[in-house]
Amino acid sequence: MANESQGDPMNSTPSPRFDAATLRSIPPGIWALGFVSMLMDVSSEMIHALLPVYLVTVLGASATTVGLIEGIAEATASITKVFSGAISDWIGKRKLLAVLGYGLAALTKPAFPLAPTVGWLIAARLVDRIGKGIRGAPRDALVADLAPAHLRGASFGLRQSLDTMGAFIGPLLAIALMWLTANDFTTVFWIAVVPAFLALALIVFAVHEPRREPALRKVRFPLHRDELARLGRTYWLVVAVATVFTLARFSEAFLLLRANQVGLAVMLVPGVLVVMNIIYSLASYPAGVLADDGGRYRVLVVGVGFLVAADLVLAFAPGIGGVAVGVALWGLHMGFTQGLLATLVADVSPPELRGTAFGMFNLLTGGALLAASIVAGLLWDNLGARGTFVSGAVLAGAALLGLFALRRQIGVRAA
């Protein structure tokens, strides 16, 4: 099992490095991939920040329908990731599939302003997520291939931070454009097409794939059970813990519905994602640096703790102020967990199977997100917001128990 890190990645000696030299040490290709992600997220979040409210208030869809659409969309992306990741291992090329995925997402963006019914929106969302699925695992494997072992957490954290900048710039633009256009959803959806094509141009011309090491084993059938067995017990434990954790982390669409429920004006609802993603972006890179220097385990525990706190605040705190605190805690939990989970997958998977490893990871966590979003919608319709968020807090507590087992297993593996 390949692991280029020194010692136990869950319990390293603390010496966090937040200086400019660390940022300069991160390869240019990772910076470029981060800006590609940022531009595509600007495009996607301009649409997605408005989509749940548009579905409910304009097209008359239920919260269950919103949960179903969000869950199926993300699950579709996750299922696609497992095949694109395996193909990238098989052909030994990551960039080609990443370009294909970003290209498909860009080409399908115009479908959103053209969709007249819920059915059209579902189709547009699915095709867009297929593009995300095609690019996801090869892109993450490419980050792992480009990143120095001692900066792996920082590299994933930086890419995640830039990606998340797009996730709050997009809703900010959506708010401004909704104000300027007097709540014209279609115009905003059309403007969102532009950054998607800029992202496609950047990955084509600015990202260069590293040369494959001749000593790496040739993988002929990445999804064969013998190859999956090579991923090892520690990898599958990482995936299991992440899957339970994802059950607690349902779609952010329910944050938007909660804000609308407590009286936030429709025009300002995308501000929920702005607040969440600003905090997410600011937390991701420092969390990655802390994970490199202070140990993966402690950072993950803090991140899961933030999710428990977020769910409880969103369930019980009253008014817009309570929602604001809950959304801020949600952003912290995202920053402390999402890049780090990807880092752990890179830590414990063989280099020649990284695409498959990220693909399987995303398949199983995507299936969990589908289940979580559907159940969250049903709970919302039948028990209200409190039942939805309390259930999330309980599942996040279960993920904490899994982290204890993960810490022990990685300690045994390192020894």
GIDATA-V150481 format. One line per field, one symbol per residue. phi: phi as a letter, one per 30 degrees, with the letter a starting at -180 (. if undefined). psi: psi as a letter, one per 20 degrees, with the letter a starting at -180 (. if undefined). burial: # if it has 16 or more other ideal C-beta (glycine too) atoms within 10 Angstrom, else .. A space follows every 50 residues. Layout:
phi = ???
psi = ???
burial = ???
This chain:
phi = .daddcidddbdddadbcddddddddeeddeddddddddddedddedddc dedddddccidddddedddddddddeddddeddddddddddibcdeddde dddddddceddddddcbeeddddddddedddddddddddddddddddded cdddddddddddededdcdeddddddddddchideddddddddddddddd ddddcccbdddddeddddccbecddddddddjddeddeddddddddedcd ededddddddddjddedceededddedddedddddeddddddccjddddd dddddddedddddddcddidddddddddddddddddbdddddddddeccd edcdddddddeddddddddedddddddddddccidddddddddddddddd ddddddddddddddd
psi = ppoiqpboiimrppmpojrhhgghipqhhhgghghghgghhggghhghhi gghggghgikqrhgggggggggghhgggghhhghgghhhgikpggghggg ghgggghihihgiipirhgghggggggghggghhhfghghhhghhhpqhi kgghghggghggghghihhghghggghhghjllngggghghihghghhgg hghgiipppqppphipppohnhjqhhghhhhrhgghggggghgghhhimr qihhhghgghhjjpqghigihghggghgggghhgghhgghhhhiphghgg ggghhhggggghghhhpqahgghggghghghghghihghhghghghgjqq hijhggghghghghhhhhhggghghggggghhiahghghgghgghhhhhh hhhghgggghgggg.
burial = ..#.#..#####.........#...##.###################### ######....#.############################..###.###. #########.###.#.....##.########################.## #########################.##......#..######.###### .##...#.#.........#..##...##.###.######.########## ##########.#.#..#.################################ #.#############......###.######################### ##############################....#.#######.##..## .##..##.##..#..
